[in-house]
Amino acid sequence: MLKIAILVWLILGTTFAGAAILFVLAMPSLAGQDMRLIPIAAAIGAVAAIPAAYVVAKRILAVTAKQA
């Protein structure tokens, strides 16, 4: 399951990090600190994707186990 979770994390980590970066860029109140906040937001998004990837991998294995 770890291999599937890592593959799912590659997609979700990029997506969550991108969403967090867009949030920082879209907030006018954060515009003055964007060079400092963008790497922080990307890291938070990548870390937040870890449990989500685990849940998705678990569900993928559950669905494929029923079909086999």
mmCIF file of the N, C-alpha and C atoms, coordinates in Angstrom:
data_MODEL
# 
_entry.id   MODEL 
# 
loop_
_atom_site.group_PDB 
_atom_site.id 
_atom_site.type_symbol 
_atom_site.label_atom_id 
_atom_site.label_alt_id 
_atom_site.label_comp_id 
_atom_site.label_asym_id 
_atom_site.label_entity_id 
_atom_site.label_seq_id 
_atom_site.pdbx_PDB_ins_code 
_atom_site.Cartn_x 
_atom_site.Cartn_y 
_atom_site.Cartn_z 
_atom_site.occupancy 
_atom_site.B_iso_or_equiv 
_atom_site.pdbx_formal_charge 
_atom_site.auth_seq_id 
_atom_site.auth_comp_id 
_atom_site.auth_asym_id 
_atom_site.auth_atom_id 
_atom_site.pdbx_PDB_model_num 
ATOM 1   N N  . MET A 1 1  ? 0.813   -1.185  0.000  1.00 0.00 ? 1  MET A N  1 
ATOM 2   C CA . MET A 1 1  ? 0.000   0.000   0.000  1.00 0.00 ? 1  MET A CA 1 
ATOM 3   C C  . MET A 1 1  ? 0.863   1.257   0.000  1.00 0.00 ? 1  MET A C  1 
ATOM 4   N N  . LEU A 1 2  ? 2.064   1.157   0.516  1.00 0.00 ? 2  LEU A N  1 
ATOM 5   C CA . LEU A 1 2  ? 2.939   2.327   0.582  1.00 0.00 ? 2  LEU A CA 1 
ATOM 6   C C  . LEU A 1 2  ? 3.292   2.837   -0.813 1.00 0.00 ? 2  LEU A C  1 
ATOM 7   N N  . LYS A 1 3  ? 3.508   1.921   -1.745 1.00 0.00 ? 3  LYS A N  1 
ATOM 8   C CA . LYS A 1 3  ? 3.847   2.343   -3.112 1.00 0.00 ? 3  LYS A CA 1 
ATOM 9   C C  . LYS A 1 3  ? 2.694   3.107   -3.758 1.00 0.00 ? 3  LYS A C  1 
ATOM 10  N N  . ILE A 1 4  ? 1.489   2.626   -3.554 1.00 0.00 ? 4  ILE A N  1 
ATOM 11  C CA . ILE A 1 4  ? 0.324   3.317   -4.109 1.00 0.00 ? 4  ILE A CA 1 
ATOM 12  C C  . ILE A 1 4  ? 0.148   4.668   -3.433 1.00 0.00 ? 4  ILE A C  1 
ATOM 13  N N  . ALA A 1 5  ? 0.339   4.718   -2.122 1.00 0.00 ? 5  ALA A N  1 
ATOM 14  C CA . ALA A 1 5  ? 0.204   5.983   -1.394 1.00 0.00 ? 5  ALA A CA 1 
ATOM 15  C C  . ALA A 1 5  ? 1.228   7.009   -1.869 1.00 0.00 ? 5  ALA A C  1 
ATOM 16  N N  . ILE A 1 6  ? 2.429   6.566   -2.172 1.00 0.00 ? 6  ILE A N  1 
ATOM 17  C CA . ILE A 1 6  ? 3.456   7.495   -2.664 1.00 0.00 ? 6  ILE A CA 1 
ATOM 18  C C  . ILE A 1 6  ? 3.068   8.032   -4.040 1.00 0.00 ? 6  ILE A C  1 
ATOM 19  N N  . LEU A 1 7  ? 2.571   7.165   -4.905 1.00 0.00 ? 7  LEU A N  1 
ATOM 20  C CA . LEU A 1 7  ? 2.145   7.620   -6.232 1.00 0.00 ? 7  LEU A CA 1 
ATOM 21  C C  . LEU A 1 7  ? 0.977   8.602   -6.140 1.00 0.00 ? 7  LEU A C  1 
ATOM 22  N N  . VAL A 1 8  ? 0.043   8.315   -5.259 1.00 0.00 ? 8  VAL A N  1 
ATOM 23  C CA . VAL A 1 8  ? -1.090  9.222   -5.072 1.00 0.00 ? 8  VAL A CA 1 
ATOM 24  C C  . VAL A 1 8  ? -0.610  10.535  -4.460 1.00 0.00 ? 8  VAL A C  1 
ATOM 25  N N  . TRP A 1 9  ? 0.355   10.459  -3.543 1.00 0.00 ? 9  TRP A N  1 
ATOM 26  C CA . TRP A 1 9  ? 0.876   11.674  -2.912 1.00 0.00 ? 9  TRP A CA 1 
ATOM 27  C C  . TRP A 1 9  ? 1.564   12.587  -3.921 1.00 0.00 ? 9  TRP A C  1 
ATOM 28  N N  . LEU A 1 10 ? 2.210   12.004  -4.924 1.00 0.00 ? 10 LEU A N  1 
ATOM 29  C CA . LEU A 1 10 ? 2.839   12.833  -5.950 1.00 0.00 ? 10 LEU A CA 1 
ATOM 30  C C  . LEU A 1 10 ? 1.815   13.742  -6.628 1.00 0.00 ? 10 LEU A C  1 
ATOM 31  N N  . ILE A 1 11 ? 0.645   13.226  -6.873 1.00 0.00 ? 11 ILE A N  1 
ATOM 32  C CA . ILE A 1 11 ? -0.402  14.022  -7.509 1.00 0.00 ? 11 ILE A CA 1 
ATOM 33  C C  . ILE A 1 11 ? -1.055  14.963  -6.501 1.00 0.00 ? 11 ILE A C  1 
ATOM 34  N N  . LEU A 1 12 ? -1.447  14.430  -5.347 1.00 0.00 ? 12 LEU A N  1 
ATOM 35  C CA . LEU A 1 12 ? -2.137  15.259  -4.361 1.00 0.00 ? 12 LEU A CA 1 
ATOM 36  C C  . LEU A 1 12 ? -1.220  16.316  -3.752 1.00 0.00 ? 12 LEU A C  1 
ATOM 37  N N  . GLY A 1 13 ? 0.043   15.982  -3.548 1.00 0.00 ? 13 GLY A N  1 
ATOM 38  C CA . GLY A 1 13 ? 0.978   16.959  -2.990 1.00 0.00 ? 13 GLY A CA 1 
ATOM 39  C C  . GLY A 1 13 ? 1.137   18.159  -3.896 1.00 0.00 ? 13 GLY A C  1 
ATOM 40  N N  . THR A 1 14 ? 1.246   17.905  -5.183 1.00 0.00 ? 14 THR A N  1 
ATOM 41  C CA . THR A 1 14 ? 1.349   19.000  -6.148 1.00 0.00 ? 14 THR A CA 1 
ATOM 42  C C  . THR A 1 14 ? 0.068   19.827  -6.173 1.00 0.00 ? 14 THR A C  1 
ATOM 43  N N  . THR A 1 15 ? -1.066  19.149  -6.135 1.00 0.00 ? 15 THR A N  1 
ATOM 44  C CA . THR A 1 15 ? -2.348  19.848  -6.180 1.00 0.00 ? 15 THR A CA 1 
ATOM 45  C C  . THR A 1 15 ? -2.571  20.688  -4.929 1.00 0.00 ? 15 THR A C  1 
ATOM 46  N N  . PHE A 1 16 ? -2.342  20.105  -3.760 1.00 0.00 ? 16 PHE A N  1 
ATOM 47  C CA . PHE A 1 16 ? -2.540  20.843  -2.507 1.00 0.00 ? 16 PHE A CA 1 
ATOM 48  C C  . PHE A 1 16 ? -1.554  21.995  -2.379 1.00 0.00 ? 16 PHE A C  1 
ATOM 49  N N  . ALA A 1 17 ? -0.308  21.773  -2.765 1.00 0.00 ? 17 ALA A N  1 
ATOM 50  C CA . ALA A 1 17 ? 0.688   22.847  -2.698 1.00 0.00 ? 17 ALA A CA 1 
ATOM 51  C C  . ALA A 1 17 ? 0.307   23.979  -3.646 1.00 0.00 ? 17 ALA A C  1 
ATOM 52  N N  . GLY A 1 18 ? -0.142  23.644  -4.835 1.00 0.00 ? 18 GLY A N  1 
ATOM 53  C CA . GLY A 1 18 ? -0.573  24.668  -5.784 1.00 0.00 ? 18 GLY A CA 1 
ATOM 54  C C  . GLY A 1 18 ? -1.772  25.447  -5.285 1.00 0.00 ? 18 GLY A C  1 
ATOM 55  N N  . ALA A 1 19 ? -2.711  24.758  -4.661 1.00 0.00 ? 19 ALA A N  1 
ATOM 56  C CA . ALA A 1 19 ? -3.882  25.443  -4.111 1.00 0.00 ? 19 ALA A CA 1 
ATOM 57  C C  . ALA A 1 19 ? -3.481  26.389  -2.983 1.00 0.00 ? 19 ALA A C  1 
ATOM 58  N N  . ALA A 1 20 ? -2.553  25.960  -2.143 1.00 0.00 ? 20 ALA A N  1 
ATOM 59  C CA . ALA A 1 20 ? -2.096  26.822  -1.052 1.00 0.00 ? 20 ALA A CA 1 
ATOM 60  C C  . ALA A 1 20 ? -1.349  28.040  -1.585 1.00 0.00 ? 20 ALA A C  1 
ATOM 61  N N  . ILE A 1 21 ? -0.558  27.846  -2.625 1.00 0.00 ? 21 ILE A N  1 
ATOM 62  C CA . ILE A 1 21 ? 0.157   28.978  -3.233 1.00 0.00 ? 21 ILE A CA 1 
ATOM 63  C C  . ILE A 1 21 ? -0.840  29.951  -3.861 1.00 0.00 ? 21 ILE A C  1 
ATOM 64  N N  . LEU A 1 22 ? -1.842  29.435  -4.539 1.00 0.00 ? 22 LEU A N  1 
ATOM 65  C CA . LEU A 1 22 ? -2.863  30.310  -5.122 1.00 0.00 ? 22 LEU A CA 1 
ATOM 66  C C  . LEU A 1 22 ? -3.614  31.084  -4.047 1.00 0.00 ? 22 LEU A C  1 
ATOM 67  N N  . PHE A 1 23 ? -3.836  30.458  -2.905 1.00 0.00 ? 23 PHE A N  1 
ATOM 68  C CA . PHE A 1 23 ? -4.484  31.154  -1.793 1.00 0.00 ? 23 PHE A CA 1 
ATOM 69  C C  . PHE A 1 23 ? -3.639  32.330  -1.330 1.00 0.00 ? 23 PHE A C  1 
ATOM 70  N N  . VAL A 1 24 ? -2.339  32.113  -1.198 1.00 0.00 ? 24 VAL A N  1 
ATOM 71  C CA . VAL A 1 24 ? -1.444  33.199  -0.780 1.00 0.00 ? 24 VAL A CA 1 
ATOM 72  C C  . VAL A 1 24 ? -1.436  34.310  -1.820 1.00 0.00 ? 24 VAL A C  1 
ATOM 73  N N  . LEU A 1 25 ? -1.382  33.957  -3.086 1.00 0.00 ? 25 LEU A N  1 
ATOM 74  C CA . LEU A 1 25 ? -1.325  34.969  -4.139 1.00 0.00 ? 25 LEU A CA 1 
ATOM 75  C C  . LEU A 1 25 ? -2.647  35.712  -4.314 1.00 0.00 ? 25 LEU A C  1 
ATOM 76  N N  . ALA A 1 26 ? -3.758  35.069  -3.981 1.00 0.00 ? 26 ALA A N  1 
ATOM 77  C CA . ALA A 1 26 ? -5.065  35.690  -4.172 1.00 0.00 ? 26 ALA A CA 1 
ATOM 78  C C  . ALA A 1 26 ? -5.455  36.626  -3.034 1.00 0.00 ? 26 ALA A C  1 
ATOM 79  N N  . MET A 1 27 ? -4.790  36.514  -1.899 1.00 0.00 ? 27 MET A N  1 
ATOM 80  C CA . MET A 1 27 ? -5.129  37.358  -0.752 1.00 0.00 ? 27 MET A CA 1 
ATOM 81  C C  . MET A 1 27 ? -4.339  38.657  -0.820 1.00 0.00 ? 27 MET A C  1 
ATOM 82  N N  . PRO A 1 28 ? -5.008  39.789  -1.025 1.00 0.00 ? 28 PRO A N  1 
ATOM 83  C CA . PRO A 1 28 ? -4.280  41.056  -1.112 1.00 0.00 ? 28 PRO A CA 1 
ATOM 84  C C  . PRO A 1 28 ? -3.536  41.412  0.175  1.00 0.00 ? 28 PRO A C  1 
ATOM 85  N N  . SER A 1 29 ? -4.045  40.964  1.310  1.00 0.00 ? 29 SER A N  1 
ATOM 86  C CA . SER A 1 29 ? -3.387  41.294  2.575  1.00 0.00 ? 29 SER A CA 1 
ATOM 87  C C  . SER A 1 29 ? -2.052  40.567  2.739  1.00 0.00 ? 29 SER A C  1 
ATOM 88  N N  . LEU A 1 30 ? -1.826  39.513  1.973  1.00 0.00 ? 30 LEU A N  1 
ATOM 89  C CA . LEU A 1 30 ? -0.579  38.756  2.068  1.00 0.00 ? 30 LEU A CA 1 
ATOM 90  C C  . LEU A 1 30 ? 0.424   39.141  0.983  1.00 0.00 ? 30 LEU A C  1 
ATOM 91  N N  . ALA A 1 31 ? 0.090   40.111  0.153  1.00 0.00 ? 31 ALA A N  1 
ATOM 92  C CA . ALA A 1 31 ? 0.927   40.457  -0.995 1.00 0.00 ? 31 ALA A CA 1 
ATOM 93  C C  . ALA A 1 31 ? 2.312   40.953  -0.583 1.00 0.00 ? 31 ALA A C  1 
ATOM 94  N N  . GLY A 1 32 ? 2.407   41.624  0.538  1.00 0.00 ? 32 GLY A N  1 
ATOM 95  C CA . GLY A 1 32 ? 3.701   42.151  0.963  1.00 0.00 ? 32 GLY A CA 1 
ATOM 96  C C  . GLY A 1 32 ? 4.654   41.078  1.456  1.00 0.00 ? 32 GLY A C  1 
ATOM 97  N N  . GLN A 1 33 ? 4.130   39.936  1.838  1.00 0.00 ? 33 GLN A N  1 
ATOM 98  C CA . GLN A 1 33 ? 4.955   38.866  2.398  1.00 0.00 ? 33 GLN A CA 1 
ATOM 99  C C  . GLN A 1 33 ? 4.977   37.637  1.500  1.00 0.00 ? 33 GLN A C  1 
ATOM 100 N N  . ASP A 1 34 ? 4.611   37.786  0.246  1.00 0.00 ? 34 ASP A N  1 
ATOM 101 C CA . ASP A 1 34 ? 4.433   36.610  -0.603 1.00 0.00 ? 34 ASP A CA 1 
ATOM 102 C C  . ASP A 1 34 ? 5.717   35.824  -0.840 1.00 0.00 ? 34 ASP A C  1 
ATOM 103 N N  . MET A 1 35 ? 6.851   36.481  -0.909 1.00 0.00 ? 35 MET A N  1 
ATOM 104 C CA . MET A 1 35 ? 8.106   35.747  -1.134 1.00 0.00 ? 35 MET A CA 1 
ATOM 105 C C  . MET A 1 35 ? 8.467   34.866  0.063  1.00 0.00 ? 35 MET A C  1 
ATOM 106 N N  . ARG A 1 36 ? 8.007   35.219  1.233  1.00 0.00 ? 36 ARG A N  1 
ATOM 107 C CA . ARG A 1 36 ? 8.255   34.407  2.418  1.00 0.00 ? 36 ARG A CA 1 
ATOM 108 C C  . ARG A 1 36 ? 7.170   33.348  2.591  1.00 0.00 ? 36 ARG A C  1 
ATOM 109 N N  . LEU A 1 37 ? 5.937   33.687  2.220  1.00 0.00 ? 37 LEU A N  1 
ATOM 110 C CA . LEU A 1 37 ? 4.817   32.786  2.479  1.00 0.00 ? 37 LEU A CA 1 
ATOM 111 C C  . LEU A 1 37 ? 4.617   31.703  1.418  1.00 0.00 ? 37 LEU A C  1 
ATOM 112 N N  . ILE A 1 38 ? 5.085   31.926  0.206  1.00 0.00 ? 38 ILE A N  1 
ATOM 113 C CA . ILE A 1 38 ? 4.884   30.929  -0.854 1.00 0.00 ? 38 ILE A CA 1 
ATOM 114 C C  . ILE A 1 38 ? 5.571   29.599  -0.528 1.00 0.00 ? 38 ILE A C  1 
ATOM 115 N N  . PRO A 1 39 ? 6.842   29.572  -0.112 1.00 0.00 ? 39 PRO A N  1 
ATOM 116 C CA . PRO A 1 39 ? 7.432   28.270  0.241  1.00 0.00 ? 39 PRO A CA 1 
ATOM 117 C C  . PRO A 1 39 ? 6.767   27.617  1.451  1.00 0.00 ? 39 PRO A C  1 
ATOM 118 N N  . ILE A 1 40 ? 6.334   28.437  2.401  1.00 0.00 ? 40 ILE A N  1 
ATOM 119 C CA . ILE A 1 40 ? 5.644   27.892  3.576  1.00 0.00 ? 40 ILE A CA 1 
ATOM 120 C C  . ILE A 1 40 ? 4.318   27.266  3.154  1.00 0.00 ? 40 ILE A C  1 
ATOM 121 N N  . ALA A 1 41 ? 3.576   27.957  2.300  1.00 0.00 ? 41 ALA A N  1 
ATOM 122 C CA . ALA A 1 41 ? 2.292   27.432  1.828  1.00 0.00 ? 41 ALA A CA 1 
ATOM 123 C C  . ALA A 1 41 ? 2.480   26.151  1.023  1.00 0.00 ? 41 ALA A C  1 
ATOM 124 N N  . ALA A 1 42 ? 3.522   26.103  0.208  1.00 0.00 ? 42 ALA A N  1 
ATOM 125 C CA . ALA A 1 42 ? 3.786   24.893  -0.577 1.00 0.00 ? 42 ALA A CA 1 
ATOM 126 C C  . ALA A 1 42 ? 4.125   23.716  0.334  1.00 0.00 ? 42 ALA A C  1 
ATOM 127 N N  . ALA A 1 43 ? 4.912   23.970  1.356  1.00 0.00 ? 43 ALA A N  1 
ATOM 128 C CA . ALA A 1 43 ? 5.270   22.899  2.296  1.00 0.00 ? 43 ALA A CA 1 
ATOM 129 C C  . ALA A 1 43 ? 4.049   22.416  3.069  1.00 0.00 ? 43 ALA A C  1 
ATOM 130 N N  . ILE A 1 44 ? 3.211   23.341  3.506  1.00 0.00 ? 44 ILE A N  1 
ATOM 131 C CA . ILE A 1 44 ? 1.998   22.955  4.228  1.00 0.00 ? 44 ILE A CA 1 
ATOM 132 C C  . ILE A 1 44 ? 1.081   22.131  3.323  1.00 0.00 ? 44 ILE A C  1 
ATOM 133 N N  . GLY A 1 45 ? 0.949   22.531  2.076  1.00 0.00 ? 45 GLY A N  1 
ATOM 134 C CA . GLY A 1 45 ? 0.116   21.771  1.142  1.00 0.00 ? 45 GLY A CA 1 
ATOM 135 C C  . GLY A 1 45 ? 0.649   20.376  0.893  1.00 0.00 ? 45 GLY A C  1 
ATOM 136 N N  . ALA A 1 46 ? 1.965   20.255  0.761  1.00 0.00 ? 46 ALA A N  1 
ATOM 137 C CA . ALA A 1 46 ? 2.564   18.936  0.523  1.00 0.00 ? 46 ALA A CA 1 
ATOM 138 C C  . ALA A 1 46 ? 2.404   18.028  1.739  1.00 0.00 ? 46 ALA A C  1 
ATOM 139 N N  . VAL A 1 47 ? 2.553   18.589  2.923  1.00 0.00 ? 47 VAL A N  1 
ATOM 140 C CA . VAL A 1 47 ? 2.405   17.787  4.147  1.00 0.00 ? 47 VAL A CA 1 
ATOM 141 C C  . VAL A 1 47 ? 0.937   17.422  4.370  1.00 0.00 ? 47 VAL A C  1 
ATOM 142 N N  . ALA A 1 48 ? 0.032   18.337  4.064  1.00 0.00 ? 48 ALA A N  1 
ATOM 143 C CA . ALA A 1 48 ? -1.395  18.048  4.231  1.00 0.00 ? 48 ALA A CA 1 
ATOM 144 C C  . ALA A 1 48 ? -1.866  16.956  3.275  1.00 0.00 ? 48 ALA A C  1 
ATOM 145 N N  . ALA A 1 49 ? -1.158  16.753  2.192  1.00 0.00 ? 49 ALA A N  1 
ATOM 146 C CA . ALA A 1 49 ? -1.547  15.728  1.221  1.00 0.00 ? 49 ALA A CA 1 
ATOM 147 C C  . ALA A 1 49 ? -1.165  14.318  1.665  1.00 0.00 ? 49 ALA A C  1 
ATOM 148 N N  . ILE A 1 50 ? -0.294  14.194  2.640  1.00 0.00 ? 50 ILE A N  1 
ATOM 149 C CA . ILE A 1 50 ? 0.145   12.856  3.072  1.00 0.00 ? 50 ILE A CA 1 
ATOM 150 C C  . ILE A 1 50 ? -1.015  12.030  3.621  1.00 0.00 ? 50 ILE A C  1 
ATOM 151 N N  . PRO A 1 51 ? -1.790  12.529  4.609  1.00 0.00 ? 51 PRO A N  1 
ATOM 152 C CA . PRO A 1 51 ? -2.911  11.702  5.076  1.00 0.00 ? 51 PRO A CA 1 
ATOM 153 C C  . PRO A 1 51 ? -3.984  11.493  4.007  1.00 0.00 ? 51 PRO A C  1 
ATOM 154 N N  . ALA A 1 52 ? -4.181  12.489  3.160  1.00 0.00 ? 52 ALA A N  1 
ATOM 155 C CA . ALA A 1 52 ? -5.163  12.330  2.082  1.00 0.00 ? 52 ALA A CA 1 
ATOM 156 C C  . ALA A 1 52 ? -4.727  11.229  1.119  1.00 0.00 ? 52 ALA A C  1 
ATOM 157 N N  . ALA A 1 53 ? -3.446  11.169  0.805  1.00 0.00 ? 53 ALA A N  1 
ATOM 158 C CA . ALA A 1 53 ? -2.929  10.129  -0.086 1.00 0.00 ? 53 ALA A CA 1 
ATOM 159 C C  . ALA A 1 53 ? -3.080  8.748   0.549  1.00 0.00 ? 53 ALA A C  1 
ATOM 160 N N  . TYR A 1 54 ? -2.879  8.665   1.844  1.00 0.00 ? 54 TYR A N  1 
ATOM 161 C CA . TYR A 1 54 ? -3.036  7.392   2.542  1.00 0.00 ? 54 TYR A CA 1 
ATOM 162 C C  . TYR A 1 54 ? -4.488  6.912   2.459  1.00 0.00 ? 54 TYR A C  1 
ATOM 163 N N  . VAL A 1 55 ? -5.426  7.827   2.659  1.00 0.00 ? 55 VAL A N  1 
ATOM 164 C CA . VAL A 1 55 ? -6.847  7.465   2.599  1.00 0.00 ? 55 VAL A CA 1 
ATOM 165 C C  . VAL A 1 55 ? -7.229  7.034   1.185  1.00 0.00 ? 55 VAL A C  1 
ATOM 166 N N  . VAL A 1 56 ? -6.769  7.761   0.192  1.00 0.00 ? 56 VAL A N  1 
ATOM 167 C CA . VAL A 1 56 ? -7.086  7.415   -1.199 1.00 0.00 ? 56 VAL A CA 1 
ATOM 168 C C  . VAL A 1 56 ? -6.475  6.061   -1.561 1.00 0.00 ? 56 VAL A C  1 
ATOM 169 N N  . ALA A 1 57 ? -5.247  5.810   -1.153 1.00 0.00 ? 57 ALA A N  1 
ATOM 170 C CA . ALA A 1 57 ? -4.603  4.526   -1.442 1.00 0.00 ? 57 ALA A CA 1 
ATOM 171 C C  . ALA A 1 57 ? -5.344  3.378   -0.765 1.00 0.00 ? 57 ALA A C  1 
ATOM 172 N N  . LYS A 1 58 ? -5.803  3.616   0.438  1.00 0.00 ? 58 LYS A N  1 
ATOM 173 C CA . LYS A 1 58 ? -6.554  2.596   1.164  1.00 0.00 ? 58 LYS A CA 1 
ATOM 174 C C  . LYS A 1 58 ? -7.855  2.264   0.430  1.00 0.00 ? 58 LYS A C  1 
ATOM 175 N N  . ARG A 1 59 ? -8.519  3.289   -0.081 1.00 0.00 ? 59 ARG A N  1 
ATOM 176 C CA . ARG A 1 59 ? -9.767  3.062   -0.811 1.00 0.00 ? 59 ARG A CA 1 
ATOM 177 C C  . ARG A 1 59 ? -9.511  2.391   -2.154 1.00 0.00 ? 59 ARG A C  1 
ATOM 178 N N  . ILE A 1 60 ? -8.422  2.734   -2.810 1.00 0.00 ? 60 ILE A N  1 
ATOM 179 C CA . ILE A 1 60 ? -8.074  2.075   -4.075 1.00 0.00 ? 60 ILE A CA 1 
ATOM 180 C C  . ILE A 1 60 ? -7.855  0.585   -3.840 1.00 0.00 ? 60 ILE A C  1 
ATOM 181 N N  . LEU A 1 61 ? -7.124  0.254   -2.789 1.00 0.00 ? 61 LEU A N  1 
ATOM 182 C CA . LEU A 1 61 ? -6.883  -1.161  -2.485 1.00 0.00 ? 61 LEU A CA 1 
ATOM 183 C C  . LEU A 1 61 ? -8.171  -1.883  -2.111 1.00 0.00 ? 61 LEU A C  1 
ATOM 184 N N  . ALA A 1 62 ? -9.068  -1.205  -1.404 1.00 0.00 ? 62 ALA A N  1 
ATOM 185 C CA . ALA A 1 62 ? -10.333 -1.833  -1.030 1.00 0.00 ? 62 ALA A CA 1 
ATOM 186 C C  . ALA A 1 62 ? -11.185 -2.128  -2.262 1.00 0.00 ? 62 ALA A C  1 
ATOM 187 N N  . VAL A 1 63 ? -11.218 -1.215  -3.194 1.00 0.00 ? 63 VAL A N  1 
ATOM 188 C CA . VAL A 1 63 ? -12.020 -1.413  -4.407 1.00 0.00 ? 63 VAL A CA 1 
ATOM 189 C C  . VAL A 1 63 ? -11.414 -2.506  -5.280 1.00 0.00 ? 63 VAL A C  1 
ATOM 190 N N  . THR A 1 64 ? -10.097 -2.497  -5.424 1.00 0.00 ? 64 THR A N  1 
ATOM 191 C CA . THR A 1 64 ? -9.470  -3.512  -6.273 1.00 0.00 ? 64 THR A CA 1 
ATOM 192 C C  . THR A 1 64 ? -9.498  -4.890  -5.623 1.00 0.00 ? 64 THR A C  1 
ATOM 193 N N  . ALA A 1 65 ? -9.516  -4.967  -4.304 1.00 0.00 ? 65 ALA A N  1 
ATOM 194 C CA . ALA A 1 65 ? -9.589  -6.263  -3.627 1.00 0.00 ? 65 ALA A CA 1 
ATOM 195 C C  . ALA A 1 65 ? -10.967 -6.894  -3.821 1.00 0.00 ? 65 ALA A C  1 
ATOM 196 N N  . LYS A 1 66 ? -12.003 -6.076  -3.877 1.00 0.00 ? 66 LYS A N  1 
ATOM 197 C CA . LYS A 1 66 ? -13.356 -6.598  -4.105 1.00 0.00 ? 66 LYS A CA 1 
ATOM 198 C C  . LYS A 1 66 ? -13.503 -7.160  -5.513 1.00 0.00 ? 66 LYS A C  1 
ATOM 199 N N  . GLN A 1 67 ? -12.815 -6.562  -6.467 1.00 0.00 ? 67 GLN A N  1 
ATOM 200 C CA . GLN A 1 67 ? -12.928 -6.999  -7.855 1.00 0.00 ? 67 GLN A CA 1 
ATOM 201 C C  . GLN A 1 67 ? -12.102 -8.245  -8.136 1.00 0.00 ? 67 GLN A C  1 
ATOM 202 N N  . ALA A 1 68 ? -11.076 -8.484  -7.362 1.00 0.00 ? 68 ALA A N  1 
ATOM 203 C CA . ALA A 1 68 ? -10.185 -9.617  -7.633 1.00 0.00 ? 68 ALA A CA 1 
ATOM 204 C C  . ALA A 1 68 ? -10.731 -10.915 -7.106 1.00 0.00 ? 68 ALA A C  1 
# 
